[in-house]
Amino acid sequence: MAALVGTHDLALVTLDTLRYDVAVELAATGRTPHLSRVLPETGWERRHTPASFTYAAHHAFFAGFLPTPVTPGRHERLFAARFPGSETTAGGTFVFDAPDLVTGLAEAGYHTLCLGGVGFFNRRSALGSVLPGLFAEDHWRPEFGVTEPDSLRHQLDQLRDSAAGLAPQRPLFTFLNVSALHQPNRHYLPGAAEDGRDSHAAALCYVDTLLPRLFALLTSRGRPCFVIMCADHGTAYGEDGHHGHRIGHDVVWTVPYTQFTLRPGEW
């Protein structure tokens, strides 16, 4: 990562609440063909999130603590704030002298863009202003939120406009919080009266249909883009009596993760 910063645009795409088991199942059955194009042969990587709900997980992400591989060991991080005694900072890590990654990338010359999704990015409260406040440019509108069935399309319209207005020589860090997976998601499954694992899966299928446009926009400025795509946490639909997240259940702590480089013209 230390070699990519400055030469590549960067993107962090969080698929809010996406369960690892659902992501793997849909990839295996061919229901997310566009995601499968960017996944390695081994598919989604199984990782553990640093937190069980959106606000805490994204605070960790923006400090450089992305979801951790489930295999034992000290795993080198892509990004890290400089602090004494770090055991996961190595030669390939992009190390920044700032309290958060967004500021660190801005100091490295990046324009930082936040495309909010769930309520922690909506600036409708002091709490909802903390995370978007890290960015030089941030956007949230009701049509980006969890109740809008076509939320990702609206978010991508804003990405189009923001990317087009940026000087081509300026590298761009895009953060996109995809809200479509989050409850309520029953509107993605015709006839569903309540949210469930099946409607959660249908929401991921909706997201997959728009990924070609997302990937084309991320490379529309003529620069390669390194993309991190993961869930911030999972969510429960009745497992062991649990519903939702911010709980210590395996379906919440286990998340899908992947990273890849997009080249201009591929999409």
DRENKEZA-563992 format. One line per 3 residues: their letters; for each residue x negated, y negated, z negated of N, C-alpha, C, O. Coordinates in steps of 0.02 Angstrom, whole numbers, padded with zeros to 5 digits. Layout:
a) X:Y:Z:X:Y:Z:X:Y:Z:X:Y:Z | ...
***
This chain:
maa) -00041:00060:00000:00000:00000:00000:-00043:-00063:00000:-00024:-00113:00030 | -00100:-00061:-00033:-00143:-00120:-00035:-00164:-00140:00036:-00173:-00200:00049 | -00171:-00091:00081:-00190:-00107:00150:-00131:-00130:00192:-00142:-00162:00244
lvg) -00070:-00116:00171:-00011:-00134:00211:00014:-00204:00196:00043:-00238:00239 | 00004:-00227:00134:00028:-00293:00115:-00008:-00346:00157:-00069:-00349:00158 | 00032:-00386:00191:00005:-00438:00235:00007:-00418:00308:00013:-00461:00351
thd) 00002:-00354:00323:00003:-00331:00392:00071:-00305:00413:00086:-00301:00473 | 00114:-00288:00364:00180:-00260:00377:00233:-00301:00342:00222:-00328:00287 | 00291:-00306:00372:00350:-00325:00333:00365:-00267:00285:00346:-00210:00298
lal) 00399:-00283:00231:00416:-00233:00180:00490:-00235:00166:00522:-00288:00170 | 00519:-00178:00149:00590:-00175:00131:00600:-00124:00076:00573:-00069:00078 | 00639:-00144:00027:00663:-00099:-00026:00738:-00095:-00019:00773:-00144:-00030
vtl) 00763:-00036:-00003:00834:-00025:00007:00858:00022:-00049:00838:00081:-00050 | 00899:-00003:-00094:00925:00039:-00147:00997:00059:-00130:01041:00017:-00120 | 01009:00124:-00126:01075:00152:-00113:01108:00162:-00181:01101:00214:-00212
dtl) 01144:00111:-00203:01166:00108:-00272:01210:00167:-00291:01261:00180:-00259 | 01190:00202:-00342:01222:00260:-00374:01218:00325:-00333:01251:00374:-00351 | 01180:00327:-00278:01179:00387:-00237:01151:00447:-00275:01095:00443:-00301
ryd) 01188:00500:-00277:01167:00562:-00310:01119:00600:-00265:01127:00603:-00204 | 01069:00630:-00298:01020:00670:-00261:01053:00730:-00228:01039:00745:-00170 | 01097:00766:-00264:01126:00826:-00235:01170:00811:-00175:01171:00850:-00127
vav) 01206:00756:-00177:01248:00736:-00120:01205:00717:-00061:01220:00736:-00004 | 01152:00679:-00072:01108:00659:-00017:01077:00720:00017:01074:00722:00078 | 01054:00768:-00022:01023:00828:00005:01074:00870:00043:01059:00895:00098
ela) 01133:00878:00015:01185:00918:00047:01205:00889:00115:01213:00926:00164 | 01213:00824:00118:01235:00793:00181:01180:00796:00234:01194:00804:00293 | 01117:00789:00213:01062:00796:00261:01059:00866:00288:01049:00876:00348
atg) 01068:00916:00245:01063:00986:00265:01118:01007:00312:01109:01051:00354 | 01176:00976:00306:01234:00994:00347:01243:00948:00407:01293:00952:00442 | 01194:00903:00419:01196:00861:00478:01244:00803:00476:01261:00775:00528
rtp) 01267:00785:00417:01316:00731:00411:01285:00662:00406:01321:00611:00409 | 01219:00659:00398:01184:00594:00397:01127:00596:00448:01069:00596:00429 | 01143:00598:00513:01092:00609:00564:01041:00553:00569:00983:00566:00585
hls) 01061:00492:00555:01013:00437:00561:00964:00437:00503:00905:00423:00512 | 00988:00453:00444:00942:00462:00388:00893:00518:00402:00834:00512:00386 | 00917:00572:00431:00873:00629:00444:00816:00612:00492:00764:00643:00490
rvl) 00827:00562:00534:00774:00542:00580:00714:00512:00544:00657:00516:00569 | 00725:00482:00487:00670:00450:00451:00645:00492:00392:00593:00476:00363 | 00682:00544:00374:00659:00587:00319:00603:00633:00344:00603:00652:00402
pet) 00557:00651:00300:00506:00701:00319:00539:00770:00327:00597:00779:00310 | 00500:00818:00352:00527:00885:00362:00553:00915:00297:00599:00956:00298 | 00524:00896:00243:00546:00922:00177:00608:00888:00151:00635:00908:00100
gwe) 00633:00837:00186:00694:00803:00166:00684:00752:00111:00628:00727:00100 | 00738:00736:00078:00734:00688:00023:00688:00714:-00032:00688:00774:-00048 | 00649:00669:-00060:00607:00687:-00118:00648:00679:-00182:00683:00629:-00191
rrh) 00643:00727:-00225:00678:00726:-00290:00635:00687:-00340:00577:00705:-00352 | 00663:00635:-00368:00627:00594:-00416:00671:00578:-00476:00731:00589:-00476 | 00638:00551:-00528:00673:00528:-00588:00672:00452:-00589:00620:00420:-00580
tpa) 00731:00423:-00601:00735:00351:-00605:00709:00326:-00672:00713:00363:-00722 | 00683:00265:-00676:00662:00238:-00741:00720:00214:-00785:00709:00197:-00843 | 00781:00212:-00758:00837:00188:-00799:00902:00216:-00771:00905:00239:-00714
sft) 00954:00214:-00811:01017:00247:-00794:01071:00201:-00767:01127:00223:-00755 | 01055:00137:-00758:01104:00092:-00727:01068:00037:-00690:01007:00028:-00698 | 01105:00000:-00649:01076:-00044:-00598:01029:-00097:-00627:00973:-00105:-00603
yaa) 01052:-00133:-00677:01012:-00189:-00702:00944:-00166:-00727:00892:-00194:-00708 | 00944:-00116:-00769:00880:-00092:-00797:00836:-00060:-00745:00775:-00071:-00745 | 00865:-00021:-00699:00825:00012:-00648:00791:-00038:-00603:00733:-00031:-00586
hha) 00827:-00090:-00583:00797:-00140:-00538:00745:-00182:-00573:00696:-00203:-00541 | 00754:-00196:-00637:00700:-00230:-00674:00636:-00188:-00671:00582:-00215:-00661 | 00643:-00123:-00679:00584:-00079:-00675:00555:-00079:-00605:00495:-00084:-00596
ffa) 00598:-00073:-00555:00574:-00072:-00485:00534:-00136:-00470:00480:-00133:-00442 | 00562:-00193:-00491:00529:-00256:-00475:00466:-00268:-00516:00428:-00314:-00503 | 00454:-00226:-00566:00391:-00227:-00602:00341:-00176:-00574:00285:-00171:-00598
gfl) 00362:-00139:-00522:00317:-00091:-00491:00330:-00019:-00511:00294:00026:-00490 | 00381:-00007:-00553:00395:00060:-00577:00452:00091:-00537:00510:00090:-00559 | 00436:00117:-00479:00485:00150:-00437:00502:00219:-00466:00467:00242:-00511
ptp) 00553:00253:-00441:00567:00320:-00465:00506:00365:-00462:00467:00362:-00415 | 00497:00406:-00513:00437:00446:-00523:00446:00517:-00496:00498:00548:-00509 | 00397:00544:-00459:00402:00614:-00438:00415:00660:-00497:00389:00649:-00552
vtp) 00454:00713:-00485:00473:00757:-00540:00417:00805:-00559:00420:00836:-00612 | 00367:00812:-00516:00312:00857:-00533:00268:00826:-00586:00259:00765:-00587 | 00239:00867:-00631:00196:00839:-00683:00134:00805:-00655:00111:00822:-00600
grh) 00108:00758:-00693:00046:00725:-00673:00052:00650:-00676:00106:00622:-00686 | -00005:00618:-00666:-00006:00545:-00661:00000:00527:-00587:-00045:00543:-00547 | 00052:00494:-00569:00067:00480:-00499:00048:00408:-00483:00074:00361:-00513
erl) 00003:00400:-00435:-00018:00333:-00413:00043:00293:-00389:00084:00318:-00351 | 00047:00232:-00412:00103:00189:-00392:00085:00148:-00331:00027:00132:-00318 | 00136:00130:-00293:00126:00086:-00235:00111:00015:-00257:00068:-00018:-00228
faa) 00146:-00009:-00308:00140:-00078:-00332:00130:-00077:-00407:00157:-00034:-00442 | 00091:-00124:-00432:00082:-00128:-00504:00061:-00198:-00524:00018:-00229:-00492 | 00091:-00224:-00577:00065:-00285:-00608:00000:-00269:-00643:-00009:-00215:-00672
rfp) -00046:-00315:-00639:-00111:-00304:-00671:-00104:-00307:-00747:-00084:-00358:-00775 | -00121:-00251:-00780:-00122:-00252:-00853:-00170:-00199:-00877:-00177:-00146:-00846 | -00204:-00212:-00933:-00256:-00166:-00957:-00227:-00097:-00975:-00172:-00093:-01003
gse) -00263:-00046:-00958:-00245:00021:-00979:-00197:00058:-00933:-00176:00113:-00950 | -00179:00029:-00877:-00133:00063:-00832:-00165:00127:-00806:-00221:00126:-00780 | -00130:00183:-00812:-00156:00247:-00790:-00129:00268:-00722:-00147:00321:-00697
tta) -00085:00228:-00693:-00056:00246:-00628:-00072:00194:-00575:-00043:00195:-00520 | -00119:00150:-00590:-00145:00103:-00541:-00209:00132:-00512:-00254:00151:-00549 | -00213:00136:-00445:-00271:00166:-00413:-00292:00123:-00353:-00267:00068:-00344
ggt) -00339:00149:-00314:-00367:00110:-00260:-00318:00089:-00207:-00325:00036:-00177 | -00267:00129:-00196:-00217:00112:-00145:-00160:00069:-00170:-00118:00049:-00130 | -00158:00055:-00234:-00103:00017:-00263:-00111:-00057:-00247:-00166:-00085:-00251
fvf) -00056:-00090:-00227:-00056:-00162:-00221:-00045:-00190:-00291:00008:-00183:-00321 | -00097:-00223:-00317:-00096:-00250:-00385:-00083:-00325:-00381:-00116:-00361:-00343 | -00036:-00349:-00420:-00018:-00420:-00418:-00026:-00452:-00487:-00014:-00420:-00538
dap) -00046:-00515:-00486:-00054:-00553:-00548:00007:-00596:-00560:00005:-00657:-00557 | 00063:-00562:-00572:00127:-00595:-00583:00169:-00548:-00625:00153:-00489:-00630 | 00222:-00573:-00656:00263:-00529:-00698:00308:-00483:-00659:00338:-00437:-00688
dlv) 00315:-00494:-00594:00360:-00452:-00553:00335:-00449:-00482:00297:-00492:-00459 | 00355:-00396:-00447:00334:-00384:-00379:00356:-00438:-00331:00318:-00457:-00286 | 00416:-00464:-00340:00442:-00515:-00294:00396:-00576:-00295:00378:-00602:-00243
tgl) 00379:-00599:-00355:00333:-00656:-00361:00264:-00639:-00334:00232:-00680:-00301 | 00241:-00578:-00347:00176:-00556:-00322:00173:-00557:-00246:00123:-00578:-00217 | 00226:-00534:-00213:00228:-00535:-00140:00234:-00607:-00114:00204:-00623:-00063
aea) 00271:-00649:-00149:00275:-00719:-00128:00205:-00751:-00131:00187:-00790:-00087 | 00168:-00735:-00184:00100:-00763:-00190:00053:-00735:-00136:00002:-00766:-00121 | 00071:-00677:-00107:00032:-00648:-00053:00055:-00674:00015:00031:-00651:00067
gyh) 00103:-00721:00015:00124:-00753:00077:00190:-00731:00105:00211:-00754:00158 | 00226:-00686:00070:00289:-00660:00095:00347:-00707:00080:00349:-00740:00027 | 00394:-00710:00127:00459:-00739:00112:00500:-00683:00080:00501:-00627:00106
tlc) 00532:-00697:00025:00568:-00645:-00013:00643:-00656:-00006:00668:-00710:-00019 | 00678:-00603:00016:00749:-00607:00033:00788:-00555:-00006:00771:-00496:-00004 | 00840:-00575:-00041:00883:-00530:-00079:00952:-00529:-00048:00984:-00582:-00041
lgg) 00975:-00470:-00028:01043:-00461:-00004:01080:-00420:-00056:01075:-00359:-00058 | 01116:-00454:-00100:01147:-00423:-00157:01205:-00379:-00138:01233:-00383:-00083 | 01224:-00335:-00184:01280:-00290:-00174:01325:-00287:-00235:01378:-00318:-00235
vgf) 01304:-00251:-00287:01345:-00243:-00347:01340:-00307:-00389:01303:-00353:-00373 | 01378:-00309:-00443:01388:-00370:-00481:01326:-00400:-00512:01325:-00460:-00526 | 01274:-00361:-00523:01213:-00388:-00553:01175:-00434:-00506:01124:-00462:-00524
fnr) 01200:-00442:-00444:01168:-00486:-00395:01214:-00542:-00372:01199:-00575:-00322 | 01270:-00552:-00406:01321:-00597:-00377:01317:-00670:-00401:01354:-00712:-00375 | 01273:-00686:-00448:01265:-00754:-00474:01330:-00783:-00502:01337:-00844:-00508
rsa) 01377:-00741:-00520:01439:-00766:-00550:01434:-00772:-00625:01481:-00792:-00658 | 01377:-00756:-00652:01364:-00762:-00724:01290:-00771:-00734:01250:-00764:-00687 | 01271:-00788:-00795:01199:-00794:-00809:01164:-00727:-00799:01109:-00724:-00772
lgs) 01197:-00672:-00820:01168:-00606:-00811:01162:-00589:-00737:01112:-00560:-00716 | 01213:-00605:-00698:01212:-00590:-00627:01166:-00635:-00587:01161:-00627:-00526 | 01132:-00681:-00620:01085:-00726:-00585:01012:-00708:-00597:00968:-00735:-00564
vlp) 00999:-00663:-00645:00930:-00647:-00663:00892:-00616:-00605:00839:-00641:-00585 | 00918:-00561:-00578:00882:-00525:-00525:00878:-00564:-00460:00824:-00570:-00432 | 00933:-00592:-00435:00926:-00632:-00373:00884:-00694:-00383:00855:-00720:-00335
glf) 00879:-00719:-00445:00839:-00777:-00458:00764:-00767:-00448:00726:-00816:-00447 | 00742:-00705:-00440:00672:-00691:-00427:00653:-00709:-00355:00594:-00719:-00340 | 00702:-00714:-00310:00689:-00719:-00239:00692:-00791:-00214:00726:-00834:-00242
aed) 00655:-00804:-00160:00657:-00870:-00129:00724:-00882:-00095:00749:-00938:-00092 | 00754:-00828:-00069:00819:-00833:-00035:00862:-00774:-00058:00839:-00717:-00057 | 00922:-00788:-00080:00966:-00734:-00100:01037:-00748:-00077:01057:-00806:-00072
hwr) 01074:-00694:-00063:01142:-00701:-00038:01186:-00649:-00072:01168:-00591:-00081 | 01245:-00671:-00090:01299:-00626:-00111:01365:-00660:-00095:01375:-00719:-00107 | 01410:-00621:-00067:01479:-00643:-00055:01525:-00585:-00073:01502:-00528:-00075
pef) 01589:-00598:-00086:01634:-00543:-00105:01634:-00486:-00054:01643:-00428:-00073 | 01624:-00501:00010:01624:-00448:00060:01561:-00405:00058:01557:-00356:00095 | 01512:-00422:00016:01454:-00380:00005:01467:-00329:-00051:01427:-00283:-00061
gvt) 01522:-00337:-00087:01531:-00302:-00150:01565:-00235:-00144:01579:-00211:-00089 | 01578:-00204:-00201:01599:-00135:-00205:01670:-00123:-00181:01688:-00066:-00165 | 01711:-00175:-00178:01780:-00165:-00157:01791:-00174:-00082:01846:-00163:-00058
epd) 01740:-00194:-00045:01745:-00205:00027:01724:-00142:00064:01666:-00122:00060 | 01769:-00110:00102:01752:-00047:00136:01697:-00054:00189:01663:-00005:00204 | 01687:-00115:00216:01636:-00124:00268:01580:-00169:00242:01555:-00212:00278
slr) 01563:-00160:00179:01515:-00205:00147:01447:-00206:00181:01417:-00260:00188 | 01421:-00149:00202:01355:-00148:00231:01352:-00188:00297:01303:-00221:00311 | 01405:-00184:00336:01406:-00224:00398:01398:-00298:00382:01361:-00333:00417
hql) 01433:-00322:00332:01428:-00393:00313:01358:-00410:00288:01331:-00463:00304 | 01328:-00365:00250:01259:-00377:00226:01211:-00380:00285:01165:-00421:00285 | 01221:-00338:00335:01176:-00338:00393:01186:-00400:00436:01139:-00423:00467
dql) 01246:-00427:00437:01256:-00491:00472:01212:-00545:00440:01182:-00586:00475 | 01208:-00545:00374:01166:-00594:00340:01092:-00580:00352:01053:-00627:00361 | 01072:-00517:00353:01002:-00500:00368:00984:-00525:00437:00930:-00553:00447
rds) 01028:-00516:00486:01016:-00542:00553:01003:-00617:00552:00954:-00640:00582 | 01045:-00655:00518:01038:-00727:00517:00976:-00749:00480:00941:-00795:00502 | 00961:-00717:00424:00903:-00736:00384:00838:-00720:00421:00792:-00761:00421
aag) 00833:-00661:00451:00772:-00642:00487:00761:-00687:00547:00704:-00704:00562 | 00814:-00706:00581:00807:-00747:00640:00783:-00817:00623:00751:-00850:00665 | 00796:-00841:00563:00776:-00908:00543:00706:-00913:00514:00685:-00968:00495
lap) 00670:-00858:00511:00604:-00857:00479:00549:-00862:00532:00554:-00830:00585 | 00498:-00901:00518:00441:-00907:00564:00411:-00839:00577:00399:-00802:00529 | 00397:-00821:00640:00374:-00753:00656:00308:-00734:00622:00296:-00674:00611
qrp) 00266:-00782:00606:00202:-00765:00576:00207:-00753:00501:00159:-00731:00469 | 00264:-00768:00472:00273:-00760:00399:00298:-00690:00384:00351:-00671:00409 | 00262:-00650:00345:00287:-00583:00327:00349:-00589:00284:00359:-00638:00247
lft) 00392:-00537:00288:00456:-00538:00254:00463:-00477:00209:00450:-00421:00229 | 00484:-00490:00147:00503:-00436:00101:00579:-00439:00093:00606:-00488:00066 | 00613:-00388:00117:00686:-00384:00113:00706:-00335:00058:00684:-00277:00058
fln) 00747:-00358:00013:00778:-00313:-00036:00852:-00310:-00019:00886:-00361:-00016 | 00877:-00248:-00010:00948:-00237:00007:00977:-00189:-00044:00955:-00131:-00048 | 01027:-00211:-00081:01063:-00168:-00128:01128:-00147:-00094:01175:-00187:-00089
vsa) 01131:-00084:-00072:01189:-00059:-00036:01242:-00038:-00088:01230:00007:-00128 | 01299:-00072:-00086:01349:-00062:-00138:01400:-00009:-00121:01440:00010:-00164 | 01401:00016:-00059:01456:00058:-00035:01465:00123:-00075:01521:00146:-00082
lhq) 01411:00151:-00101:01416:00215:-00138:01449:00206:-00206:01478:00253:-00233 | 01445:00146:-00233:01468:00133:-00301:01544:00138:-00305:01580:00126:-00256 | 01569:00156:-00364:01640:00155:-00375:01667:00084:-00365:01634:00037:-00386
pnr) 01727:00074:-00335:01771:00125:-00306:01747:00144:-00236:01728:00100:-00197 | 01748:00208:-00220:01729:00230:-00153:01782:00275:-00121:01770:00304:-00068 | 01841:00280:-00152:01893:00324:-00125:01919:00299:-00057:01950:00337:-00020
hyl) 01908:00234:-00042:01932:00209:00022:01895:00238:00082:01916:00230:00139 | 01839:00273:00069:01803:00306:00124:01831:00375:00140:01811:00406:00190 | 01876:00400:00099:01905:00467:00109:01980:00460:00115:02015:00452:00065
pga) 02006:00463:00177:02078:00453:00186:02119:00499:00142:02107:00560:00139 | 02167:00471:00108:02212:00509:00065:02188:00519:-00005:02226:00545:-00047 | 02126:00499:-00021:02100:00508:-00089:02134:00460:-00137:02138:00400:-00124
aed) 02158:00486:-00192:02191:00445:-00243:02142:00418:-00295:02157:00369:-00329 | 02085:00450:-00301:02035:00428:-00349:01965:00445:-00323:01957:00484:-00276 | 01916:00415:-00354:01846:00428:-00334:01826:00498:-00354:01851:00525:-00404
grd) 01781:00527:-00316:01753:00592:-00332:01691:00605:-00290:01670:00562:-00251 | 01664:00663:-00300:01602:00681:-00263:01613:00678:-00188:01568:00658:-00151 | 01672:00698:-00164:01686:00697:-00092:01690:00627:-00064:01665:00614:-00010
sha) 01721:00581:-00101:01724:00512:-00077:01656:00478:-00081:01639:00436:-00040 | 01617:00498:-00130:01547:00474:-00135:01508:00496:-00073:01471:00456:-00044 | 01518:00558:-00052:01485:00584:00008:01510:00547:00070:01470:00531:00114
aal) 01575:00534:00073:01602:00497:00130:01573:00427:00135:01563:00401:00190 | 01560:00396:00078:01529:00330:00077:01458:00333:00107:01438:00287:00143 | 01421:00385:00091:01354:00392:00120:01359:00402:00196:01316:00376:00232
cyv) 01408:00438:00219:01418:00446:00291:01431:00378:00324:01405:00364:00378 | 01471:00336:00292:01481:00268:00317:01415:00230:00322:01401:00199:00373 | 01376:00232:00269:01311:00197:00269:01268:00223:00327:01235:00183:00361
dtl) 01267:00288:00338:01225:00316:00390:01243:00288:00459:01198:00279:00500 | 01306:00274:00472:01325:00248:00538:01293:00181:00553:01285:00163:00611 | 01275:00143:00501:01248:00076:00510:01172:00073:00505:01142:00020:00513
lpr) 01141:00130:00491:01068:00128:00483:01031:00110:00547:00980:00075:00542 | 01052:00131:00606:01016:00108:00666:01013:00032:00670:00962:00003:00690 | 01068:-00001:00653:01066:-00074:00654:01019:-00102:00600:00982:-00149:00613
lfa) 01022:-00073:00541:00976:-00095:00488:00904:-00089:00510:00865:-00136:00503 | 00886:-00031:00537:00816:-00019:00556:00795:-00065:00613:00738:-00088:00616 | 00841:-00078:00660:00825:-00123:00715:00814:-00194:00689:00769:-00229:00712
llt) 00854:-00215:00641:00846:-00282:00613:00781:-00289:00574:00749:-00341:00576 | 00762:-00237:00539:00700:-00240:00499:00638:-00246:00543:00586:-00269:00519 | 00644:-00227:00605:00587:-00233:00652:00600:-00284:00707:00562:-00288:00755
srg) 00653:-00323:00701:00672:-00370:00754:00624:-00428:00761:00625:-00463:00812 | 00581:-00438:00712:00532:-00493:00715:00468:-00471:00748:00420:-00511:00753 | 00465:-00409:00772:00407:-00385:00808:00351:-00360:00765:00295:-00350:00789
rpc) 00364:-00349:00701:00314:-00324:00655:00334:-00255:00630:00394:-00241:00624 | 00286:-00211:00616:00304:-00148:00584:00330:-00162:00513:00311:-00211:00482 | 00375:-00119:00489:00405:-00128:00423:00398:-00064:00384:00420:-00011:00406
fvi) 00368:-00069:00325:00364:-00013:00279:00425:-00015:00234:00439:-00066:00202 | 00462:00041:00233:00527:00043:00199:00524:00093:00142:00501:00149:00150 | 00548:00072:00084:00562:00117:00028:00637:00121:00021:00671:00070:00015
mca) 00664:00181:00023:00736:00191:00017:00748:00242:-00039:00721:00296:-00038 | 00790:00223:-00087:00802:00267:-00143:00867:00246:-00178:00894:00193:-00164 | 00890:00288:-00223:00944:00268:-00268:00913:00238:-00331:00857:00254:-00350
dhg) 00950:00193:-00362:00928:00166:-00426:00946:00213:-00483:00912:00215:-00534 | 01000:00252:-00474:01023:00302:-00521:01077:00341:-00486:01100:00322:-00432 | 01099:00396:-00516:01156:00433:-00490:01219:00415:-00528:01221:00366:-00565
tay) 01269:00456:-00520:01331:00445:-00557:01367:00511:-00567:01360:00558:-00527 | 01406:00516:-00620:01440:00578:-00638:01513:00576:-00617:01546:00524:-00622 | 01537:00632:-00594:01608:00640:-00577:01637:00699:-00615:01664:00746:-00585
ged) 01632:00697:-00680:01662:00747:-00722:01615:00802:-00747:01637:00845:-00785 | 01551:00800:-00727:01504:00850:-00751:01498:00847:-00828:01484:00794:-00856 | 01510:00903:-00860:01507:00907:-00934:01551:00853:-00966:01536:00830:-01021
ghh) 01604:00834:-00932:01650:00785:-00959:01630:00713:-00948:01665:00668:-00971 | 01575:00701:-00913:01550:00633:-00904:01576:00602:-00839:01586:00637:-00789 | 01587:00537:-00842:01606:00499:-00782:01565:00434:-00781:01558:00401:-00832
ghr) 01540:00417:-00722:01501:00356:-00715:01428:00366:-00729:01400:00420:-00720 | 01395:00312:-00752:01323:00314:-00766:01308:00275:-00830:01354:00261:-00869 | 01247:00255:-00840:01222:00229:-00904:01228:00282:-00958:01243:00267:-01016
igh) 01216:00344:-00938:01216:00402:-00983:01156:00445:-00966:01128:00438:-00911 | 01136:00490:-01011:01076:00530:-01001:01089:00597:-00969:01062:00647:-00992 | 01129:00599:-00917:01144:00663:-00883:01098:00671:-00823:01076:00622:-00793
dvv) 01083:00734:-00805:01037:00747:-00750:01061:00718:-00684:01020:00697:-00644 | 01127:00717:-00672:01151:00690:-00609:01142:00614:-00605:01145:00585:-00551 | 01130:00583:-00661:01116:00511:-00663:01041:00497:-00657:01021:00451:-00622
wtv) 01000:00537:-00692:00928:00525:-00694:00891:00550:-00631:00836:00526:-00617 | 00921:00597:-00594:00888:00625:-00536:00911:00588:-00473:00971:00584:-00460 | 00864:00561:-00435:00882:00519:-00378:00843:00539:-00315:00788:00567:-00320
pyt) 00872:00526:-00256:00836:00537:-00194:00790:00479:-00178:00805:00421:-00193 | 00732:00495:-00148:00682:00444:-00131:00649:00462:-00065:00637:00521:-00051 | 00635:00412:-00025:00593:00422:00034:00559:00356:00051:00580:00303:00030
qft) 00506:00360:00090:00471:00301:00115:00447:00316:00185:00429:00372:00201 | 00445:00264:00227:00427:00275:00297:00411:00207:00328:00427:00155:00301 | 00378:00209:00386:00361:00149:00424:00402:00147:00488:00404:00196:00526
lrp) 00434:00091:00500:00471:00079:00562:00428:00037:00610:00392:-00009:00588 | 00430:00053:00674:00393:00016:00724:00442:-00021:00769:00496:00004:00784 | 00424:-00081:00791:00469:-00118:00836:00485:-00076:00898:00441:-00044:00927
gew) 00548:-00078:00917:00571:-00042:00976:00594:00029:00965:00623:00060:01010 | 00580:00058:00905:00600:00127:00891:00676:00134:00886:00703:00187:00901 | 00709:00081:00863:00781:00083:00852:00817:00031:00894:00879:00026:00891
***
